[in-house]
Amino acid sequence: MSRDFANLAKRGGKLSRSERAMLQGVSASGGHEATVAENYVELAKILGATRRMLQNWRKRKDAPAPAANGFHDVAAWREFMQRNDLHGEPATTDAETA
């Protein structure tokens, strides 16, 4: 991510929508916590859920829709999960999976 940011700074010029979303995510979070996810796999990791859980959740009428650039608003998804009392899976250790 830091390399992407450095390359973007060197290039200059106008930003694409995805570049703008990346920068907004980094600036809003201070670089520590993601505010946007590029796809459902990344979103699932951030939310502590599985892709299958997201497939089921996004069928709900009140599920957050992706932005026009395909990115997902993490805060909107967290609010959706809280509103519907949805939870990700607890992290398991290697000993528990064996």
TAHUHU-V305088 format. One record per backbone hydrogen bond with DSSP energy under -0.5 kcal/mol. CO is the residue of the C=O (numbers start at 1). NH is the residue of the N-H. If there is no record, write none. Layout:
CO|NH, CO|NH
//
This chain:
1|5, 2|6, 3|7, 4|8, 5|9, 6|10, 7|11, 8|12, 16|20, 17|21, 18|22, 19|23, 20|24, 21|25, 22|26, 23|27, 24|28, 25|29, 26|30, 26|31, 29|32, 35|74, 35|75, 37|72, 39|43, 40|44, 41|45, 42|46, 43|47, 44|48, 44|49, 48|89, 50|54, 51|55, 52|56, 53|57, 54|58, 56|59, 57|60, 60|63, 67|70, 71|67, 72|37, 72|74, 73|77, 74|78, 75|79, 76|80, 77|81, 78|82, 79|83, 80|84, 81|86, 82|85, 93|97, 94|98
//
